[in-house]
Amino acid sequence: MGYTVGQVARLTGVTVRTLHHYDEVGLLVPSGRTSAGYRSYSDADLDRLRRVLFYRELDLGLDDIAAVLAEGSARAHLERQHELLLERIDRLQRIAAAVREEMEAVSMGINLTQEEKFALFGDFDPDDHAPEVERRWGGSDAYRQSRERMAGYGEQDWRRFLGEQSAVHERLAEALRSGAAPDEEAVLDLAEEHRQVITRWCYDCTYEIHRGLGEMYVADERFTATYEAIEPGLAEFVRAAIVANADHRRG
């Protein structure tokens, strides 16, 4: 006994329109038709749909999913799904660690409501790291300046700060992926932008302070993880760019 398209939609949560589209592009063609000519899906069709939905969850395009499903047995697909899940879990864990350590470095002066913190950081609470931040940097002028400046930030200020920070990190990652050298002019400009974002939002980041941050990015594995989660090798690349930029600007 087959399933109608409406039954499949209710069972799986996939819209009727999407099921029709999958049929039209050949990704999920129902095995049969009713006497009235309506689509009729078998258990095997639903097994295939489950695999399609899994690969869609991993952001594969429909053409890629069709190519994957055209190869291998059911067990091979299960093994592939298991492998991809483990990769996704590992990546999410690394991202979570990166966010946690990133926020440790900028958690001075958090003064948001619980609603705003959830909107920005989810389950992570930057205030949890305030004691360690104060222990490590509490005696510095930079810490005091950062506390004073960032204590007045609202949610939109934090969104802009984190957005600028993320944007410069991504451009540095793009430079690394392109094969650019840390001392190329374009990369030096990115390192300078990295320093200026800190100066603009946190504290006056001199070139010497910036050098120290670069060394910390590679010496402290937690900070290294922040950059490595964006692009493997990025921590060392950023450190080298920071050093080259400091030499260039002061030379």
Steps between C-alpha positions, in 0.01 A plus 500: 500500500650829390498845656335798337696821464289653777574211734872528429487873566327448837733215594826675417425871529604556137258719310295361212657762275850377590401139434365601160828680428707198601292293258539753218880510532528123534632502855205313652269348241211308661498130417139491393184681411149448623219405263415869492855588398616641835850442635543193722813461716639168624701425814811499283407848375474622858840348579643698210321815617654457844846493341417803288393693810816397683725628224294818474562554871871489418442776241562286191335625182239287324736410215765389747246295694386327183862413416563362850182291497590358159806335653524219754273273696271586789775404745749717315262793538461435871876488541534824306229665709673387817830642377342833409323521835826447685662770288210737573518425873875562502459827311222621729710415805790698356272792419357492851850500646601785271204713604566424865864602481431795271260639753744442784726751334229764463280429799615800698220743571201290397196697613203350319164367608451124502282532189773690314769252604290209378438682172872555450670201659236229550581274794848648541526764772807727461470607863600149606853577381531840665703371800768345278511807276554722804764267641697499176465864397344683794808708578545635149397838363341318207276304737385812681439686176310207357283468809410869489431505128313171462289532815276739313450280194150387417395210282539692174849612598600139565348389171701760311820416686466125449400557138810709428721249681352207308534683168872570541560142616329367189701727269820383666387141445430576135850644464649185651295277271612702198865432580585860590810561710461663844716794396312582179355850497138383492559270797681775691191716449284223644729470802473875549121475474510223764692736732267789429189295580647429844592866544159618389299269722717383789812698588792685341679209336856616439724307264679347798171388653397368161824299477423354840153398388646332194737298715213402729298375204762231437626444857161446667324202347160641588560813294661291228179297480306819432691560178552138402122450505471771234783367283781254578829688535329835555640560850861492380409696187339777707796510740744533210288770337479693829879490544562599137250785526655633821845494340369666184310779675782581738769465236 
